[in-house]
Amino acid sequence: MTETKETRVAVMGIIVEDINSTEALNAILHEYGKYIIGRMGVPYREKNINIVSIALDAPQDTISALSGRIGKLSGISVKTAYSNVITNGK
C-alpha cells in the first residue's frame, strides 16, 4: 500500500536579475515539473529583469526544497506564498 502525503497549493514569485542563471533555473523547474500547475514568465525589458510566477501543488517539504534551490542561484530572488488548501496527495 502506498502512503499518501498531504500537499499544499502555493505560488512562487521569482525575479531573475542575472540572465546567466536562467538555464539552471529552468533545469530545476523541470525536475519539479510534476508539481507545477502553471508557469508564467514576463520579461521586463526596461529593467533588464524577468519575472516568473509558478503555481504548485506539492508536499510542504518539496515546495521548501524547490524554493531553497532556486534561492541559491546567483542573481535570482524567490518568495513563496502558501494557501490554506491542504489535500491528501497521490
C-alpha positions, -999 to +999 in steps of 0.1 A: +000+000+000+014+034-010+015+062+016-004+094+007+012+127+015-005+160+022+000+186-005-004+224-004-012+248-031+014+276-033+026+304-056+063+312-061+074+346-073+108+346-089+128+376-100+157+369-124+183+397-125+212+375-139+202+361-172+231+337-170+212+318-142+182+311-164+194+278-177+200+265-142+166+278-131+148+260-159+167+228-152+155+229-115+119+237-125+120+208-150+130+184-121+099+196-102+076+196-132+051+171-118+042+195-091+038+226-113+002+235-121+012+265-142+040+289-150+041+324-164+072+344-173+072+381-181+103+398-194+106+434-181+130+447-207+131+483-194+145+470-161+165+441-177+149+415-155+125+386-158+095+379-136+084+343-132+054+330-113+049+293-106+017+277-092+024+245-073+005+216-056+031+197-037+041+185-002+054+212+021+089+199+022+091+197-016+080+233-020+106+244+006+133+224-012+125+239-045+125+274-031+158+268-014+174+255-045+162+285-066+173+309-039+209+297-041+212+306-078+232+338-085+211+368-094+177+352-086+153+360-058+123+339-048+094+342-024+066+317-017+030+323-007+011+293+007-026+288+005-046+271+033-057+244+009-042+212+021-052+179+005-041+142+005-018+137-024-012+106-045 
